[in-house]
Every structure is written in C-alpha cells, then in structure tokens.
C-alpha cells in the first residue's frame, strides 16, 4: 500500500485542527506493576503497525483546492520516532496528569504518521501507556479496539498468534441506537439528501435559518432537526472561548457492582447512573462557580461499524454523533438518573444516529472552509464530547503485566471546553475529565462532585 484516498469523514478531522482544540484522541492504560517495554515494543510492531498500515502513513494535502487529501507511506518511517520513554519524578496522579497536560497542546509533525505512544515508568509502583492519535486515522472506538487487540487474558498472551485472545465486544452507551442505525445505514444518503444538497450552496449557508429549512425535509425523524438547529449551548461557568492549555483528571475506580446496585434499585441502567452522576457533578460545579444549574448538552459518539466484522486495515472513522442533554437542572440525584434514563431511551429508539452519520459524510465532501463552518455550527450546540465505553469484563495483560484500568478522551471541536470519559474494566468503572484550562481551571472539583454524587446514590439505594 503506497497511496490511498482519504475518506470524507477522515478529511473533516484532518482539516479541523486548531491550536485551542487539536483533533487528537488521548488514551491511557494503567498497569499494576513494572512493564517489560521490549515486549510492548514488539507488540506495537506486530499488532499495531504491521496489522494496520495506516500507522505507517502520513497525510498529503491536495495541490489545488479541488482535490482531496490522500495517505502515502512515510518513506522514512521509524517506530522509534513514535515511541517516547519517560520516568515520572513522582509517582502520584498529579505528576502523571501534569505530564499529560504538557503533551495535549502539542500538534503532530505532519511529515510523519500522526500518532505517538508514551511508555511511562514510575506511576504508583507501576507504569502507564499514554497514546495520542490523530482523529483522521481512526475514531476512538477503533483505537480502543486496536489497543485492546494487543492485550490478552494471560501474562504470556503476547506470545500467542495475533487475534488469539481478542477481548469480547460489549454493548455500549447507545447500543440500541447503533443497531437501529445498522439496519438503516443503506438509506442514510436518501434520508439526508435534502440537507446534503444544501451543503453545496454557499450563499444559502450564510443564513442559519435556511439550514433549518433544510432539516424540515427530515422532520419525520422525531424532532431531530429541531435539536440540530437549536441555538448555541447555554452560557455557564463551563463555557466560553477556550485556550490552548488543557487539564486532565480522573477519579479512583468504583466497583461496578455498586453502580449496578444503584441501577437495580432505581429501575435504571449502569449507563444511566453514571451519566446522571455526571449531570449532578456539572450542576454542583456550576453552582459553586456562581451559576444557576441548567441542562448541559454534550455530544455522544455512536459506533456504526458492523460488530461481527474485524476492523479494516485502513481503520478510518465510522461513527455518528448524537446530542444528549445532561439533566443538570433537576434538583435531586434520583431525579437526574431517572430523567437520564428517559432521555437515553428516546435517543435509542430514534433514527438520530442514521441522520447524523449521513450528515457527517456529506459535510466531509464540502471542502475545508465549509467543513469548518458546519463543524463550528454543530459543535456550538454542546459543551464537549462524552464517551462511555464498556471494556473487558475480566483482567487483561500487556507485555506480561496486568492492566489496572483504561481511559480515553476524544477531542472537542470549535469552542468546546469539556470532555468526559467513562470506562468500565474488569469489574470497575472510572470517570475522567479533559477540560480547557482557561474555562475549567479546577476540574478536580468535578471529580470530587462526581464521587460525592455516586456515594450519595449508593447510600440512598441501600436505604431503600
């Protein structure tokens, strides 16, 4: 493979880099003890670079405004250029967080493949793999699958044949919506055709009301058009123009059985409990910073890849985005998780995934200037992106060492300021926040508020 065309959705992410919001996915894998990095490097070569040639390729922009970007093999590819070894001076969370925050604003050299992997020693008597990957290579769901494909069920699993111990797939945050989309993707182009035609008419695009008229062609989708052409996100202490510096924080993992118990006692799901607790944390943060709690909109990515097929070697982006409003305006934790459940059920049974998937593909065919217009237009509806990933149910190993936990953040776009990562793994669940340092300088308070919210719900569920 030498040259290959870049898909329209991948092109969006390539062109959307800006200093205050780079289109880079950040992933963390925590280990219980020291790691044999020589084994990890061998795995990266065999199951990462050799298995997916996209990791050896760099993007090339067209010579004219008419053409599209393409991928080409990096003639000087050297794995060592993408692996960074470091040892933390202190072993605590704060030191690791500062290390990550220093890297987050750094753009990639576009003369090389757009990824890097940091092999970090000295964290809590163990180690960390911190991976940065440009969104134009793959979406976060695909990156998670690639990273987990390097792991196994035993310490010596790296000696097995590739794919011999791949982790099981589990239902995600909006699995019902994804299944609905899977049966309807073939009709996506038709469903969104009216909007797609509008994307090419620049004079009309200058009037957002005209864009709203385009969406009336798909009003039968249950109010989705209304959601997508709503005004900008509400003004709260979380919103505003972002800067380049970012913050990264996370909580200690909770036993998944505790979250399941809360869900059982309230008639909701694990996802509802976690998202409802985030809604409560946002309400607390807004109140503590002088604001009035109100619903906070976020974007939620949904996988639209066939779940029974392996990832394509070229990877790429195959996902839709749906708009979810955290019910932070409600007064009590119980009200918030019950309302979260209701709102999620509406999304799961709507064609929103299908429509937004078609819109993303259509936007990717409009060129850089219009791509930026539409990305800014839609990203302004939300504070950021929330990912909720159910990882392996049992322990996994990489390079002979047990993995203790996983987190991953996808980038925000436009002026988005807050990303939320929820990741369950081996009977535990962890939540992390990636925040703009100018707008949310103290995300530790979000972690504290989230922990208090879960603790309060757990006490309430045991009192029932």
HUURCOR-V649710 format. One record per backbone hydrogen bond with DSSP energy under -0.5 kcal/mol. CO is the residue of the C=O (numbers start at 1). NH is the residue of the N-H. Records with the same first field share a line. If there is no record, write none. Layout:
BEGIN
CO: NH / NH
END
This chain:
BEGIN
2: 73
4: 71
7: 11
8: 12
9: 13
10: 14
11: 15
12: 16
14: 17
18: 21
21: 18
22: 24
23: 135
25: 133
26: 409
27: 131
28: 407
29: 129
30: 404 / 405
31: 127
35: 37
36: 39 / 40
37: 41
38: 42
39: 43
40: 44
41: 45
42: 46
43: 47 / 48
44: 48 / 49
45: 50
48: 52
52: 55
53: 56
54: 57
56: 74
58: 72
60: 70
69: 6
70: 60
71: 4
72: 58
73: 75
74: 77
78: 81
79: 82 / 83
80: 83
82: 117
84: 119
86: 121
91: 124
92: 96
93: 97
94: 98
95: 99
96: 100
97: 101
98: 102
99: 103
100: 103 / 104
101: 105
103: 106
105: 107
108: 110
109: 112
113: 115
114: 134
116: 132
117: 84 / 119
118: 120 / 130
119: 86 / 121
120: 128
121: 88
122: 124
123: 126
126: 122 / 123
127: 31
128: 120 / 130
129: 29 / 131
130: 118
131: 27
132: 116
133: 25
134: 137 / 138
137: 316
139: 143
140: 144
141: 145
142: 146
143: 147
144: 148
145: 149
146: 150
147: 150
148: 151
152: 397
154: 157
156: 159
157: 160
161: 164
163: 166
172: 175
174: 178
175: 179
176: 180
177: 181
178: 182
179: 183
180: 184
181: 184 / 185
184: 187
185: 188
187: 191
188: 192
190: 193
192: 196
193: 197
194: 198
195: 199
197: 200
198: 201
200: 202
201: 205
202: 206
203: 206
204: 207
206: 208
207: 210 / 211
208: 212
209: 213
210: 214
211: 215
212: 216
213: 216
214: 217
215: 218
216: 219
218: 221
219: 222 / 223
223: 227
224: 228
225: 229
227: 230
234: 236
236: 239
245: 437
247: 435
249: 433
254: 429
255: 258 / 259
256: 260
257: 261
258: 262
259: 263
260: 264
261: 265
262: 266
263: 267 / 268
269: 273
270: 274
271: 275
272: 276
273: 277
274: 278
275: 279
276: 280
277: 281
278: 282
279: 283
280: 284
281: 285
282: 286
283: 287
284: 288
285: 289
286: 291
287: 290
291: 293
295: 297
296: 326
297: 383
298: 324
299: 386
300: 322
302: 320
306: 309
312: 315
313: 54
316: 139 / 318
318: 304
320: 302
322: 300 / 324
324: 298 / 326
326: 296 / 328
327: 330
332: 336
333: 337
334: 338
335: 339
336: 340
337: 341
338: 342
339: 343
340: 344
341: 345
342: 346
343: 347
344: 348
345: 349
347: 350
350: 353
351: 355
352: 356
353: 357
354: 358
355: 359
356: 360
357: 361
358: 362
359: 363
360: 364
362: 365
363: 366
367: 371
368: 372
369: 373
370: 374
371: 375
372: 376
373: 377
374: 378
375: 379
376: 380
378: 381
379: 382
380: 233
383: 417 / 418
384: 299
385: 420
386: 301
387: 422
388: 173 / 390
389: 391 / 424
392: 426
396: 403
397: 152
398: 401
399: 36
401: 398
402: 32
405: 30
407: 28
409: 26
413: 416
417: 436
419: 434
420: 387
421: 432
422: 389
423: 430
424: 391
425: 428
427: 256
428: 425
429: 254
430: 423
431: 251
432: 421
433: 249 / 435
434: 419
435: 247
436: 440
440: 443
442: 445
443: 446 / 447
444: 448
445: 449
446: 450
447: 451
448: 452
449: 453
450: 454
451: 455
452: 456
453: 457
454: 458
455: 459
456: 460
457: 461
458: 462
459: 463
460: 464
END
